[in-house]
Amino acid sequence: MLVLLAALSFPLLAMTSTTCADPAIVGARASTVGNDGSLVSYDVAVTVANVGLGAEPSSLLQSVAVYQDATKVDQVGTPPLRPGGRATVHYRFQRSAQGRPGSTHLRFALVLSNPHGLPVTDCSTANDVYRIDV
């Protein structure tokens, strides 16, 4: 019986130990880039990294969707990444100079697709969303 259980569990262990890509949003940082007295301009640098052990396929279409509150306001593409590779995308917006710090709520979410209809492998979707208040 133990031999049978060991034989059945080996394929499951092999499937979970494969190397796969794990694109992740690893950070976002906002900086002020202008102020004309009535409007303040901000640049948010969003860093995407492949924290997995496998490379992303060259046919992968990957982007970061930008949401302000519940409204999608932009989507910015990133290249496929090798293991340990990083890419930074930028989102710029303006807010009234009267706005208080932390009053703009941004959410960044990875969007992955393959135009060839092949399934997209992402080791973990837990790190595909990042939030920041500016």
N, C-alpha and C positions, 0 to 999 in steps of 0.2 A: 504494500500500500504506500509506504514512504517513497519507494522508487518511482511509483506512478505519479505521486504529487510533485516530486522533484522534476520529473520529466515534463510535466504540464506547466510548471512555473518557470522553467528555463526560457521558453519563447517570450513570456511576458517580461522577464528580466532583460532579455536582449532588446526588446522593443523600447523599453524605457531608458536604456543606456546609449541609444544611438545619438550621434552628433546632429544637432539641428540648429538652425538659426534662431535667435531670440532678439528681434528688434525691440528696443525699449526707449522710452523717453526718459532720459536720465537727469534732466534739469532744464530749468527755464529761468532766465534772469532779465529783469526789466531795467532799462536805463532811460533817463531823460535826454532827448536829443535836440530839443528846441522849446522855446517859450516866447511867444510874441505878445504877452501880456493878457491875452484873452484865451488862447489855446496853448496847451502843453502837448508836445509831441513825444511819444515814447517808442522805443524799440525793444522788443522782447526777443532775445536770442534763445531758441529752443534747441537743445542738443539731443540727437538720436544716436544710439549706439547699438551695435550688435553684441550683446552680452552672452550669446550662445557660442557653442564650439564649432558650428557649421556656417558656411558662407551662404548668403542669400543668393538665390538664382538670378542670373543676369536679366531674365525676363520679368522680374518682379517690378510691379508698379507700387511704389511706397510713397505715402504722403502724410503730412500732419494736418488734420482738420482743426480749425481754431473756432472755438465757441465763446461768445461773450454772453454770460448767463445761459439761457437755453437757445440762443440764436447762433447759427453757423455764420461766421463773418469772413472766413477765408479758408483756403486749403493750399498748402505749399509742398511741392514734391521734394523728395530726397533720393539719392542714388541707392542701389543695392549695396550692402556693406559686407565686407569680409569679417571673420571673427575678430573682435576687438576694434573694428573700424568705427569711426564717428563721423557725423555730419551735423552741421549747425544751420538751421533755417531761421529767418527773421520775420517777425510780424510787427508792423508799425501801425499805430493808431494815435488819434488825438482825443484829448478830453479837455473840458472847460478848466480854466485856471482856478475856478471856484471849487472844483471837485476835491473831495478830501482823499488823502492817501488810503489805499486799500478798498476804495469804492468800486473799482472795476474788477469784476470777477471773470477770469479767463480759464478755460479748460482746453487742453491740447490732447488730441486722440490720434493714434496711428490708424491709418487706413491702408490695408494691404490687398492687392489683387494681382492676378496673373492673367494677362490677355490671351494666353493660349489655353485657358480653361483648366490648367493644372491646379491641384489643390495647393494652397499656401500653408506652409508649415511655420508655426510660431510656437517655440517651446513653452512660452508662458504669456498669457494675455494680461496677467496681473500688473505688468509694468508698462502697459500701452497707453495709459492716461496720466496726465500731470496737470495739477491745478496751481494757479498763482493769483494772488490779489494784488493789484497795482494801485 
